[in-house]
Amino acid sequence: MSRALVLGGGGPVGIAWECGLIAGLAQAGVDLGTADFILGTSAGSFVGARLAMGAEAGRLAEPILAEAARAETEPNADAPQRRPADLSFLMQKMTEAQGSLRNPAEVRAEIGHWALAAQTPDEAAFIASFGRSFAGLAEDHWPERGFACTAVDAETGGFQLWTKDSGVGVTRAVASSCSVPGVYPPVTLKGRRYIDGGMRSATNADLATGHDLVVLVALRIGGGSAAGPLAARLDEEIASLREGGAEVVLVTPDEASQAAFGINLMDFRRRPDAVRAGLAQGATRASEIAARWA
């Protein structure tokens, strides 16, 4: 049986929750890190790459919990707080891209052009911020295990799936997948600039077609006017997987996890609560998922 793990986007808070969820499952006996294929979008690309590079699933939450412990004992009240970016344009365009009135690639190109003009941190500094998870890797390093992550060409709006055969390094590929427009800089690969793969879909789960079992981890899929189109897109992807013969296990945040997230998935202060909520939810879902994953 071929097993795939699909990890969706959700900002820094999503990274924390997914790490907690996967660790909670592993500690209860379900190691999703043994998947034959791991597909990540945005936050999910970071978590998925760590698993593909050999990080122990049961220990994924530890760095975030350690970070929280340090913050509690060594608070830095004088640390500068970056003013949140105005993402109203992005939200509007993401909703538009999921609709049926315009070519989605054209809308994504508009998002990309906006991202290229936005004031964001330096590209090199952004990539360096991935820290020890990718430190010391060769520029062209790619995990030996099946791993792919998603991005969008900032100029054309074209969708890009990065794989081992793409001839790029995992560090920049993951950075491009995590490049939230208006918050982080588009990332350069092979002379082109790329933005967050979530501009096509929060999960891009349809790309896992061909596997017998797909565990699909999807965060909150939006609110307001975005909720309907995003939910419909997720339903379409699940239907596509099932039509291809896959059994799909969908994992979304429970009520406690949603409460831990707050309203801003880019708020780093929410990471400790999110990782703890993920650990608890992983333990809760383990017996159900174990029967299928074994």
Number of C-alpha atoms within 10 A of each C-alpha: 9 13 22 29 25 27 31 32 31 27 21 22 27 29 27 30 34 32 31 33 33 31 29 30 26 23 17 17 16 26 20 22 23 18 21 16 20 28 29 32 33 33 31 33 31 28 27 29 27 19 23 24 18 13 15 17 24 23 15 23 25 14 12 20 18 12 12 18 13 11 12 10 8 9 11 9 7 6 7 7 7 6 6 10 12 10 13 9 11 20 15 13 19 22 19 19 23 22 17 9 8 11 12 20 19 15 21 27 19 18 27 27 18 17 24 21 12 16 13 16 12 12 16 11 10 17 19 15 13 15 10 9 15 20 11 9 13 11 11 13 16 24 17 10 17 17 25 28 29 31 30 28 25 26 21 18 23 16 19 18 18 22 19 17 8 14 13 17 19 27 22 21 28 31 30 31 31 32 27 23 25 23 17 23 29 32 27 18 15 8 7 11 19 33 35 31 31 25 32 24 21 27 29 25 28 19 15 25 19 17 20 17 23 28 24 21 22 22 27 20 20 15 11 7 12 18 13 15 19 22 16 14 21 19 12 14 19 23 15 17 23 19 12 15 14 22 17 18 17 13 17 16 22 14 10 15 23 16 13 21 27 15 11 14 20 18 14 13 16 21 25 23 22 32 31 23 26 29 26 18 24 26 20 15 16 21 14 11 19 16 9 15 20 10
